[in-house]
Amino acid sequence: MAQSEDLIGIFEIAEMAGVTRAAVANWRNRFRDFPEPAAELRSGPVFHRAQVRRWLGKRRGGVARVIALTNLKRGVGTTTTAVGLAEVLAGDFRKKVLVIDLDPQCDTSLRLLGPERWRKVHDKGRTVARVIEDALDRSARKPIKPESLIVRGASPVADARSLDLLPSTLDLDDVLRRWERTPAGPDYRIEPTAVLARALAGVIDEYEYVIVDLPPDLGLLALNGLRLATGFVVPVSPDEMSSFGVGRIARGVGTFSAEIGETIRPLGLLQVRVGEGDPLPSKRRRRWRKDPIGWLETVVPEHGEPIPAPRKEPFDTCQERYGDGDLYQAILNLAEELRTDLEPTSKQEEPPEEPPEEPPGDDDAGADEVLEHGDD
């Protein structure tokens, strides 16, 4: 059986979804795709937290959509995509967004915070490395609450103040090496690829979107990031080498998804840094027409000037930060395309209907009444 921290009951599901326990009981009765219990206890059924969270995200739109960005090559626009997508979702679409930077290069953290602010955060140990260190050695010191490591209002855009960040650190490589040498014996109770999922379980669902910037590999750190994810996007630039590992990513994520029994859906290949007349779209589309990842419609153009770094006076809007050109419009298009895919609409399958509020009295009696008189 899964460890207790991964299991939740009807009460916790109702609390997570913001509904009554009777509503959860009704969902179990009405929807055949509601997750099966991990076990039936005398106190009631218990469920895998990750499976319930994914079901709620698909059906109700009430929990975080977690998007991982990955490529096996550096320099393909992953940082620009991660930061731009997060800032536009927060600034233009008014979403509550968390960015998790799992790349030891720290490019995403630096792009958001700037060198001075990042150094202050780093010197205080407020990075994702602390989450991993606490999981590896619980006896060395009192574990810190992961939510206390998050940098609130991490964007330099005033409109995007609902964007928070769990920063990376250059020390993450050292932590990763120790992590990979940690024996997986009986005293090591956390499954290695579930360390971040377990540690951040109570944090993730505070947000509407979570953007995870992965390192350029499919190693232990990347698999931890993928385990958090609802789906993944692969930025691909016109450079031939940037697409070299696409098949490996598709196979690797597919195998990992099957091993852990959770769906990590490919959201698409994203064309980035595409100039006028670039042959990438026609050539690559023909080659990957049957590829399981597929193509996103958005194309992010080449931008000659670097995106402005954070400054003392914040940018008022995302448009000010990204300029009036095609880059800003492309990021807007990407955010809207992913929202259309991940957020239920009236044109998609209808979300579960909530039953009437429970009558005063015993909660279980209210649940029985809903099940008896609810919709067939």
PADOTI-255216 format. One record per atom (N, C-alpha, C): y, x, z. Coordinates in steps of 0.05 Angstrom, whole numbers, plus 5000, padded with zeros to 4 digits. Example, Ala and Ser with C-alpha at 12.3 -4.5 7.8 and 13.67 -1.06 7.14 Angstrom:
2
488652645156 491052465156 493452645156 495552575142 497952735143 500152585157 
end
This chain:
376
497650175000 500050005000 502550185000 504750084988 507150234988 508250265016 509950465020 511050505047 512950285054 513250245081 514650005090 517549985080 518850215076 521650205067 521850095039 519650095023 519749994996 519049694995 518249575017 517349305018 519449125032 519748885021 521648695032 520448415032 521348245050 520347975053 522347775041 521747515045 523347305034 526247315045 526547375070 529147395082 530847605069 529647845065 531148065052 531848005023 530047875009 530647794981 533047604980 532947404998 535147214999 537847355005 537747535024 540147685031 541147855008 539247984993 539948144970 541247984948 540247734944 541147564922 543547394930 544047374956 546247204965 545546904964 543046834969 542146554968 540646494994 539646244996 538046165019 535146245015 533646245037 530746305035 529346085019 530345845021 529145625006 529445674976 531645794968 532045854939 530046054930 529446254946 527446454938 524746324936 524046154955 521546014954 521245844929 523445724921 523445564897 523045734872 524345974872 523946154849 521046234846 519746294868 516946364867 515246134854 516045894861 514545664851 515045604821 517545644813 518345554786 518045764764 518146024772 518346234751 515846414753 514246394732 511746544731 512046844730 514446944722 514947234721 516047344747 516347174768 517247284793 515147474803 516047704814 514147914822 511947814841 509547914837 507347844855 507647994881 506847874904 507048014929 505348264930 506348464943 504748704947 502648654968 503148474986 501148395007 502048135019 500047995030 500447745044 499947795074 502047795090 501847855118 501947585134 501247595159 501447355175 504247245177 506147425175 509047355176 510047255149 508447285128 509247195102 508847415081 509347355055 508947555034 511047775035 510348015026 512148235022 512048324994 514348424984 514548494955 515648774952 515148894929 516349154923 519349114917 521049254932 523949224929 524849274900 523849484887 524749554860 524049334840 521649214843 520848994825 522648754828 523348684853 525048454858 527848504847 528848754852 531548814843 531748794812 529648884798 529648874769 529548584760 527948414774 527748134766 530447994770 531748054792 534347924797 536348014776 536248274769 538148374749 537748234722 535248184715 534648054690 535347754690 534847624713 535047334714 537847244723 538947374743 541247264756 543847424753 543647674746 546047834744 547247904771 545647884792 546747924819 546348204830 545048384816 544748654827 545448854805 545449104813 546449314795 544849354770 546249394748 544949494723 545249804724 543049944724 543050234727 542450354700 544350504688 544150614662 543950924664 541751034656 541451324656 542151434628 543651664628 544351794603 542852064602 541452104580 539752344578 539652454550 539352714549 538652854524 537553124533 535753244518 534553494525 536353734517 538653674506 540453884497 543153844510 544454054518 547254034528 549254014505 551653934511 553853934492 553653714471 552353494478 552153274458 553853034466 555653064485 557452854492 556552674515 554552764530 553552604552 555652554574 557152764580 559252744600 561452554592 562352584567 564452404556 563452114557 560952074550 559851804550 559651694578 558651854597 558251764625 560951694637 562951874635 565551824648 566951594634 567051604607 568451394592 567351124597 564651094596 563350834601 563950734629 563750914649 564250834677 567150744681 569050894670 571850834674 572650574660 571650524636 572250284622 571050034635 568550064645 567249844659 568849774684 569849974698 571449924722 574249834716 575549974697 578349914691 578949674674 577449654652 577949434633 576249184638 573849224649 572148994654 571948914684 573449064701 573649004729 570948994743 569249184736 566649194749 566749404772 565049364792 564649564813 562549754804 563250014801 561650204787 561150454805 558650544804 557950794818 556950994797 557951234797 556851454780 555251644798 552851704790 551151894804 550752134786 551852364794 551752604778 549352774787 547252784770 544852944777 544653204761 546753274747 546753524732 548053744748 546553964753 547754184769 550254314756 550754264731 553154364718 555654224729 555353984740 557553844753 559753744734 559253744708 561353674689 562453394694 560753204700 561652924704 563352914730 562453044751 563953044776 566753174772 566753394758 569353534753 571153374735 570053234715 571753074698 573052844713 571652734733 572752514748 574652614770 573752814786 575252894809 577353114804 576853274784 578453514780 577453734798 578053984791 576954214807 577754214836 580254154843 581154174871 579853964888 579853724879 578553504895 575553544897 574353634875 571453684876 570753904896 572354114897 571854334915 571954244944 573954074951 574153964978 571653804986 570753634967 568353474971 565953654975 565753854957 563454044957 563354194984 565654294993 565754455017 564954295042 565254025041 564453855063 561553765060 560153855039 557353785035 556953495027 558953375015 558753095007 557753074978 555253154974 554053154947 551253044948 550152994924 547452884923 545353084934 546053344935 544153534947 543553474976 545453364991 544953295019 542853075021 542852885003 540952665003 538152785001 537752974982 535153094978 534353275001 536253425012 535553605034 534653445058 536053225064 535253065087 532452945083 531752875058 529052765053 526952975056 527553225049 525653435050 525153545079 527253545095 526953655122 528453485142 527053285152 528253095170 528553205199 527253425204 527253535231 529553725236 530753835214 532754045217 535353935228 536153685221 538653575231 538553275228 540453145239 540552855237 541152775209 539552615196 540152535168 542752385166 544252435145 546852305141 546352055125 547951855130 547751605114 548851665086 547151595065 548051665038 550751545030 551351305041 553951175033 556351345043 555951505063 558151675073 558651915054 556851965036 557152185017 558752094992 558951844988 560251734963 563251774964 564351874943 567251894940 568351634929 569951504944 571051244936 573551284919 573851114899 576151134881 576251404867 574051474854 573751744843 575151784817 575951574803 577251594777 580251654780 581351824762 584151874761 585751644748 584351434740 585651204727 586150994748 588650904751 589350714772 587850454769 587550364744 586050114740 583150124747 582050374749 579150414752 578550504781 580050404800 579650494828 577050374840 575750194825 573150094835 570850264826 571450504816 569450704808 569050904830 566550924840 565851114861 563951324849 563551544864 562051764853 560351884875 557751944869 556052114885 555952384870 557452574879 557952824863 555453004863 555553174843 553553394841 554753644853 553053854853 553854114864 552454334849 553754564848 552454794835 549954884851 549854804877 547654884894 545154714888 545354514871 543154334866 540754484854 541154694839 538954854828 537354984850 538655084871 537255204894 535654994909 536854764913 535554544927 533054454911 533454444884 531254354867 528854544868 529454804869 527255004871 525654974897 527054924919 525754874945 524154614944 525354414931 524054154929 521454174914 521454324892 519054354875 516854504890 517554664910 515554814925 514554664949 515754434955 514954284979 512154164975 510354214993 507654104990 507653804993 505853674977 505653374978 503353294995 503153405019 500953345037 501453095053 499753045073 500052795089 502652775105 503853005112 506353005126 508752955108 508352985082 510452935063 510152655052 511352465066 510652185062 512152055039 514052195027 515652075005 514452174979 513751994961 512852064934 515152214921 514652454909 516852624900 518852494881 517952334862 519852214843 521251964855 520651894880 521951654892 523951734914 524551984917 526352074938 529051934936 530351954913 532951834910 532851524911 530851414899 530551114899 530451014928 528951144944 528651064972 531151114988 532451344984 534851404999 537151234991 537351154966 539751004957 539250704954 536850614963 536250324959 538350144971 539450214994 541450035006 544250074994 544650274978 547250334966 547550214938 545450234922 545550164894 546549874890 545449694906 546049414902 548849324912 550449514921 553249444927 554849444901 553649534879 555149574854 554049394832 555849334812 554949184789 553749364768 554849604766 553749804747 553450074761 551350214754 550950494763 550350664739 551950874735 551551054712 550451314723 548051394714 546751634724 546751844702 548152064707 548252294688 545952484695 543952494677 541552654682 541852944672 540353134684 540253404673 538653394647 539053604630 537753604603 534853684604 533153524618 530353584619 528953334629 526353344632 524853124644 523353224669 524853394684 523753504709 523953304732 523453414756 523353254780 525953104785 528253244782 530853114787 531352894767 530852944742 531252744721 529452504726 526952544734 525152324739 526152154762 527252274782 528452124804 530751954794 532352054776 534551894765 533451664748 531451724732 530251514715 528951294732 527951364755 526651164772 528650964783 531151044784 533250854792 534050664770 533350734745 534650614722 533550344713 535350174704 534549934689 533850004661 535350194649 534850284622 536250554617 535750664594 536950924588 538150934560 540251104557 541551144532 541451444526 540951504500 540751784491 543051844472 545151984481 547352064463 546252274443 546952234417 546052414396 548452494379 548952744376 551152844360 550152924332 551952974313 551053064287 549453324286 549653484307 548153724308 545153664307 543653774289 540853714285 539253754310 539953954326 538454014350 538753804372 540953644371 541353444391 539353224390 538153194366 536152974362 533353084364 533053334368 530353464366 528453354387 529553284411 527753194433 527552894436 528652744417 528652454421 525852334424 524052424408 521252324410 520052404436 520552644446 519552734471 520652564494 523252494493 524452324513 523052054513 522751934490 521451664488 518651674500 517051874492 514351894503 514351944533 516052134541 516052204570 516851974588 519051834580 519951614596 517851384595 516651334572 514651134570 512251184588 511351434588 509051514605 509751484635 512151584642 513051564670 513351274679 514451104662 514750824668 512050694673 510050764657 507450644661 506150744687 506651004693 505451114717 506450984743 509050924743 510150804768 510150504767 509350384745 509150094743 511849954742 513850084732 516549964731 517649994702 519049804693 520249814666 522749974666 522850174649 525350324644 525950294614 527650114607 527850024580 529750204563 528950294539 530750434522 532950254512 535450324518 537750164510 538750244483 538150494475 538850574448 539750864445 539650954421 540851214413 543751164408 545551334419 548351294415 549451534398 550551464375 551751674358 554551754370 554852004376 557352104387 558352344370 560952384372 562252604358 561752594328 561952364317 561452324289 564052334274 564252514254 566652544238 566352384212 568552364197 568552224172 566652364152 564952204139 563152314119 560752454131 560352444157 558052574170 555552434161 553452584153 550952454143 549152344165 549852384190 548052304211 547052014209 548851814206 547951544207 545751474187 546151544161 544151464141 541551624144 541751884147 539252044149 537651984174 538951974196 537451934221 536451654224 537951454214 536951184216 534451144200 534251274176 531851254160 529451384175 530051614187 527851764200 526851614225 528651484240 527851364265 527851054263 527450954239 527550664236 525450534254 523150664258 521050544274 520950664302 522950824309 522950944335 523350734356 521850754379 521950554400 524650544414 526250754412 528850744425 530850574410 530850584383 532750424368 535550534369 537450404355 540150504353 542150304365 544050404380 546350234388 548250214364 549649994363 551549944341 554050124343 554750184368 557250334373 556950624362 559050724350 559151004341 561651124354 561251334369 563551464382 564551694364 567051684355 568051884336 568652154349 568752344331 569652614340 572552584350 573252724372 575952714381 576953004383 579153064370 580053334368 581153444394 582653284409 583753374434 581853314457 581653494476 580053434500 581153204516 579353054529 580352834546 581952954569 584252844574 585952954596 584552974622 584853194636 583653224663 585253064683 584153024707 585652894728 588253044734 590252904743 592853024749 593852894775 596053004786 597152904811 597952614809 599252544787 599952264783 597752134766 596551924776 594251804761 595151674735 593251654717 593651494693 593751204701 595451044689 595450764696 593050614685 592250674660 590150524647 588250714633 585950614626 584050774610 585150844583 586650664571 587850724545 589750954547 591250984569 592951214572 591351474574 589151454588 587451694591 586051774565 585151584549 583551644525 585151624500 587651534501 589351524477 589051264462 590751244442 590850994425 588951004402 587451214399 585751254375 583051114377 581251204359 578651074357 576851134381 577351344396 575551414419 575651194440 577951114447 578250904468 576950644458 577350564433 576150324423 573150344422 572050584416 569150614415 567950584443 569250694463 568250664490 568350374499 570450234492 570549944497 568249804484 567749874458 565549744444 562849804457 562450054466 559950124479 559549964505 561649934521 561449784546 560749494540 562049384520 561549104513 558649064502 557749254486 555049234475 552949244497 553349424516 551349444538 551549204557 553949104561 554248864578 552848624565 553148594539 551848374525 548848394527 547848644527 544948684529 543948634557 545448724577 544448724605 545248494621 547348354614 548248134630 547447864617 546147694632 545347434621 547747264612 547447124590 549546944580 548246674574 549946494567 548946224561 547146224537 547346424519 545646434496 542946564502 542646694525 540146814533 538646624550 536346704560 534746534577 536346454602 536246194608 537746094631 536846224657 538746284674 537946394700 536746184718 535446264740 534246064758 536445884770 535745634772 537545454786 537045464816 539245464831 538945464859 538545184869 536645144888 536244884899 538544804917 538644554926 540744474945 540544634971 542744654985 542844805010 540744685029 539544845046 537644755065 538844565085 537444355092 538444185113 538344325140 539944245159 539944375185 537144355197 536244565210 533644565223 532044805215 529444785217 527645005213 527745095184 527945365179 528145465152 525645415136 523345445148 520845405133 520545115124 521444925141 521244645134 523044595110 525444715109 527244685086 525944795061 524545015063 523245135039 521044945029 519444825047 517344645039 518544395024 520844305034 522044065022 522944134993 524144364989 525044444963 522644474944 520544594953 518144634936 516944364929 517044174947 515843914941 517443744922 520143754925 521843584910 523443724888 523043984885 524544134864 523644064836 524944194817 524344144789 521444234783 520144094764 517444174757 517544414739 
end
